Amino acid sequence: MNNLGGRYRLSERIASGGMSVVWRGHDEVLGRPVAVKVLAEGYASDEAFRERMRREARAAARLGHPHVDTVYDFGEQDDVPYMVMELIDGPSLSDLLYDDGPLPWRRALGYCAEVAAALAAVHDAGLVHRDVKPGNVMIGPAGAKLVDFGISAEIGESSDPAPDGCVLGTPGYVAPERLTGGPALAASDVYALGMVLYRALTGQLPWDIDSRAELLRAHLARKPAPLPRLAGMPDEVGRLVRRCLAKEPEARPSARELARAWRRVAENTSRLRVVLPALPASARRSRRSGLATAGALAVAGAATVALLSGGADNSPVANFRQPARAALQTVPSCQVTYQLHTDNGRAFAGELILRNTGTEPLPDTTLIFAVHGDQRMSGTGSQWSQDGTAVRVATPSLAPGAQQVLPFRGTYHGSNPLPAQFSLGDTQCEPIVVGVAAQPAPAAPVPRPDSGTGKKKKKPKD
């Protein structure tokens, strides 16, 4: 089955497990890469599992949000259902935590603010995701994306078991009411997201626990440890996380409240500074080769992940405390500061500053970074080019300690996410990213009704 529907050519298996397999594919009609999720052979003969995959596709297709993985198509071939999705270039949040350990608080908060915004859209559509966890948050050029609606449910729907009789969920992130058989609630996703942020900031869950059974009892009855105070992080973050982890669903904030509050705190007076450590080339190849993964990578099989099953995100708490691979990291010999100066909601301008932070000269080469698909950039002071989402800037040779300032400008539609990785030849540079909050351009004056133009007033866009 290398071609589905006479349109989708499958080339490489990129994730598998549970009830499905995810392939890298190519849409031969539109000429674009896609991810194709196919029901695994052992489940394709069961109508209950086929119907569940149809429900997953219908649920995801109801959503149109920049931080939710996009579903393009659904079909069945030889009674085997498949779902065609956006292919996301980047690792999961789970991979980042495994590679780098706890994230800088602004970076973690920014990702979780984007997931909260995605959940607000999910809840507005009358759905509950029910499996929010680091493995289901993909990090791509456009920021965080929530993926895998394999066990989503309608708000208020009873918590029926999976077709195989298992109770679905992920032990580290399942809300107390899920364990007692309560109906599907939006507040359950908020609880899970609070756990995700806690782990992203600390590298562990809020209890010192060694077994899965004890973990589930802790969700039900034990008070979580307060979020440790981190340098520069406002106390408001800890207070919001504490509310997310309340045992009573009605005591938790909404996803929309979280999105607004966390975004405001992360941006902090309209500016954001993010420093991302780089892995050496060998570690990047071994860990992230092929990580242009499907939105559903997560978990090619997360749809059938049950409280009693295995899997990286389902392992006992001891596995949540994986040591960061700091020992593998090397100090890069270049540093790139990407700094926005203006953003009016449609166009932006700023500068790149490339510094040689090493002890040897940097040869003239090309600086490469990725932008969101809607962004278009150009610059001065050097030769700039853009091919799709890849931007290339010709850079001069730099002596140790020297720097080059490269002004740029650009346009976009929708969102304006900041790039997060920069490479100079084979060298991954240390990034420093400084953004500004978008300030809408002044609206053009609307003609008065008696101005003689004959044109009606248009309702201003929100």
N, C-alpha and C positions, 0 to 999 in steps of 0.2 A: 504494500500500500504506500507507494512512493509519490502518488499524485492523488489528491482528494478533490472531488467535485470537478475534475477537469481543469482545475485552476491553481491549486496550491501544491507546489512541489516541495516535498520534504527532503532536507539535506543532512540534518545532524540532530541526534537525540541530545537534548541539553538538560533534561531533568526527568526523573522517573521515581515512582514510589506510590504506594497506596493504590488508588483506583485509576490513575491516569499516567500518561507519558506526554511530555512536552517536547516538541520538535522545533528546530529552527526551520523556517520555510520561506518560500518566495511566492508572492502573488503574481502569477504570470499575466494577469489581465492589467493590473495597475502598476506592475513593475516595482514592487517594494518588498522589503523584508518583513516577515511576520513571524509570530509564534503560533504554533498550532498545538492545541491540547487535545489528545485523543484518549478515549476511554480504554483502559487496559483490557487485554484479551480476556482475562479471567472474569471480568465484570460485564463485558459487552452482551453476554447472553441473558443477563438479568434485567428485566424491564424496569424494576425499581431503581437500579443504578442508572439506567439510560434516562429515566425521567428526572432523576436528580441532576444529571448534567444539563438537561434541557432547562431546568429551573435555574441553575447557576448562570447559564447564558442569558436567560431572560432577565434575571435580577441585575446582572452587570450591564446589560444593554439599556436598562432604564436610567442609567446614570450618565451624565455628561459633565465631567469635572476634570480640571487639569491635574489633580492629584489622585485620580482613580484610573487604573489601567483600562484602556479602551478595548471594547469588544467590537470586532469588525463584522464577523459572520458566524453562522452556525449551520451545520449540515450533518447528514448521516450518509455513510457509504457502506453497503453490505451490512446494514443494521448496526454499524459502529458509529456513535456520535462523535463529532469533533467540533472544536470551538477555535475560531481564528482571532488572535489578539495582537495588540501592539507589542513589538519587540523592544524591550527596555535595555539600553546600554548602561550597565552598572551592576554593582553588587547589591545584595540585600543588607539591611541594617544589621542582621545577625552576622553576616560576613564581616562587616566593619568592626563590630564589637569583638569578634574573635581575633581579627588581625591586629587591631589597635587598642583594645581595651576601652575603658570609659571614654566618651567623647568630650571635648570642650563643651561647657554648658550652653553657650550660645548656639553652637552647631546642633547639639542634641535637641534643644528647645525649638530651633527652627524647623527641623525635620518633623517633630511631633506636632507643631502648630499646623504644618501642612497636612499631616494625617488627620488632625482634628477637623480641619476644614473639609477634608474628604468625607469624614464620618458625618459631619453636619448635612452634607448633600445626601448621603446614604439614608440617614434618618428622615430627612425631608421627603424622601421617596417612599417612606413607609417600611424600610428594611432595617434589619440588624445584621451586621457582618458576622459576629459570633466567633471569629478566630483572629482577632487583632493580636499580633505578636511580631517580634523583629524579623522573623523569616518571611512575613507577608508584607513587609515594607521594602520596596525596591528604591534604590538611590540612583537616579539617572541625571542627564543633563538638565532636565526641567525640575529637579528637586526630588522630593519623596513621592512615591506613588503607592497607594494601597491596592493590593492584589488579592486574588483568590477568593471568590464568593461561593466556594463549594459547599459551605454549610450555613450560608446566610438564610434568614427566615423573615417572614413578615412580622412587623411589630405586633405583639400580642399573641402570636402563634404559640401553641403548646410545644413544650420541649420533648417532642417525640424522639425516640432513638433512631439511629441510622438504620438502613435496610438490613444490615447484618446484626442489629441488636445492640450495638455499642452506643454509649453516650459520647457525643462528639464534643471536642474542645481540646485545648492545650493546657496541661496542668498548671504551668507557671502563671497563666494569664486569665484563668476562668473565674468569673465573678461568683460570689457566694450563692446568689439566687439561681445560677445555672446548676449548681450542685444539688439543690433541693427541689428541682423539677419545676421551677417557676416559668412563666411565659417569657417569650423573647422580648427583651427590653433594650431600648437605646442606651440606658444607663449601664448595661453590662459591657458594652463596647468602651464606654468612658473608663470603667474600672480597668479593663485590659490596657487601655492606652496609658493610664497612670502607671501601671506596672512596667510598660515599655519604657517610659521616660525614666522611671526610677532605675531600671537596669542600664539604660544608656548613659546615665550620669554616674553610676556607682560600679557598674560591672556585675551586679548581683541583685537578687530580690530582697525584699525588706524583712526576711527572717533567716536565721541561721539554722537551716534544716537539711537533713541528710537523706530523707526518703520521700517518695512521692505521696504515700499515704499521709505522712505528717504534713506535707505541703498542702494537701487538700483540706485537712483539718484546720490549718492556719488560715486559709481563705475564709473558712466558716466562723472561726472563733478567736483567733489571735490578732491582737492589735499590731499593725506593721510598725517597724522602727521608723522614726522620723527621717526624712531625707537629710543627709549630712549637709552642713553649710559648706559651700564652695566659694572660693575667692571670687568676689565681684558679682556673684549671683544674688539677686534680690530675694528677700524672705518670702515674697509673694509666690515664688515658684514652689517652695516647700508647702505653703498653705494650700495651694491648688492641688498639688499631688495628694496631700492628706485628704482633701475633699473627694478626689477621684477614688480613693481607696476606702471610702466609708462603706461599712457593711450594709447600710440601708440604701437601696437604689435612689430613693427620693432625696437623699442628702448630697448626692453628687451633682456637679455642674453639668450643663449641657455641653455637647461637642462644640457648638457655636461659641459659647462663652469661653471655652478653652482656646479655641483658635484665635479669637480676638485678643485675649489676655496674653497668651504665649507669644504671639507674633509681636505685640507691642513691647513686651519685655525683651524679646530677642533682638529687636531692632534698636531699642533703647536710644531715645533722642534722634531717631531717624538714621542711625548708623549701625553697621554690622561689620565686625572684624572676625574672620574665621581663619585659623591657622591649621592646616592639615598636614600631618607628618607623612612622609613618603616612604614606601617600602623599596628596598633594592630590587633591581630588575629580576634577580633569581626568585625572590619571594613573590613578586607580582606574577611571574609566569606560572609558578607552581600553584598559587592559590586562586588567581583570578583569570587564568586563561579560559576563554570561552564564557566569561561572565556577561556577555551581551545576552542576557537571559530574558525569558518570557516574563510577562507580568505574572504569570502563574508559576514561575519557577518555584517560587516558594514552595513550592511544595507541590510539586507535581502531584503529590498525593495528599496535600493537607486536607482535601475534601473528605478523606476518610480517616484522618488522624483522630484517634479516640483517646480517652483518658488512660486507657490501659495499653496503648500501643507505643512503639518506639519512635525514634526520630530525633534530630538534633534539638529542636525546640521543645520536645516532649520529655527530655531526659531528666533525671533527678537533679535537684538543685545544685549538687556538687558540680555538675557540668555547666551550670550557668556562670561559674566562677573560673572560666578558662583564663589562664594568664595571657596578658597581652604579649604580642611578639616584639616588644620594644628592643629586645636584645638583637633582633635581626635587622633593625633599622639603621641606616647610615645617614650621616649628615649630608644633605645635598649640596652641590657646589654652586647652585644658583637659587635666586629668590625672585619671585614675581609678585609685585603688588598690583592688583587690579582695583582701581579706585574710580567709582562713579562720582561725578560732580553735579550733574543735573539729570532729571528724569521727569518728563511732563506727562507720562502715561502713554505716549506714543513714540517718543524719541528720547535718546539719552546721549550723554557725552562724558568722557573721563580720560584717564590715561593709564597706560601700563608702564611700570617701572621695573626693568630687568637689572638685577644686581649680580655681580660675580662675588659670591661669598666663600669661594674656595681659595686655594693657594697657588693654583695654576691658571694661566690665561684661558678664557673661553674662546674657542674659534668662532668665526662667523658661520652661522648656521640658521636654522629655522625654528622659531617658537611655535608650538602647536597647542591649541586648546579647543574644547567643544562648547558650543552655545546651544540654547534652545532652538528648536526647529523654526520658530517664527522670527527669530532675531536675525537681522542683517547688519553686518559691521564693516566699517572701512576706517582707515587711519592715515596719518601723515608721519613724516619723519622716517619712513621705511616703506618697503613694499608689502602691502597687505593683500591677501586673497581669501576667499571663502568658497568652499565646496560643500553644499549641504549644511551640516552643522559644524563642520571642521573649519577652523580659522587658522591661517598660517601667516606668520609675520617674519620677514627676513630680518635677522639681527646681525649687528657688526661684532667683530671680536672685542672682547672686554678684558682688560688687565685685572688682576686680583683687586677687589675693593671698588672697581669702577662700576658705573651704572649708566643705563640708557633710558631716557623718557620717551614714550611712544604715545602721543595723543590719539584718541579714537572717538568715533561717533557711531550711532546705530539707530535702528528703528525696530519696532516690534508691535505685535497685536496680542492683546490678552495679558499675559504675564511676562515679567522680565527677570527670570532667575539668573543668578550670578554663576559664572563658571567656577569649578572647584579644583581642577587639575591642569597643570601646565607642564609640558615637556620640551626640553631643548635638546634636539638630537635624541640620544639614548638616555639622557639624564632627566629624571623627574625633579622638578623644581619645588622648593618650598613655597606654597601659595599664601598670600595675605590678601583677603578679599574685603573691600570696604564699599558698602552700598549706601544709597540714599533712598528714602521713601519717595515713591512717585507723587509728584504734585501736578494735578491735572492742569492742562493749559487753559487759559481763560476762554470761555465760550464766546463765539462771535455774537455781536449785538443782534437782537431779534427786531426786525422792522415793526414799527407801530402799525396798528390796523389801518390808520388813516394816511399811511405814507404813500399810498398810490401804487405800491408794488403789485397788489393783487394776490400776494402770497399769504397763505395761512401760517399762523404760528405753529411751530413744531414743539411737541412736548419734550423738554430736555431729558436726556438719558440719565438714569440713576447712576 
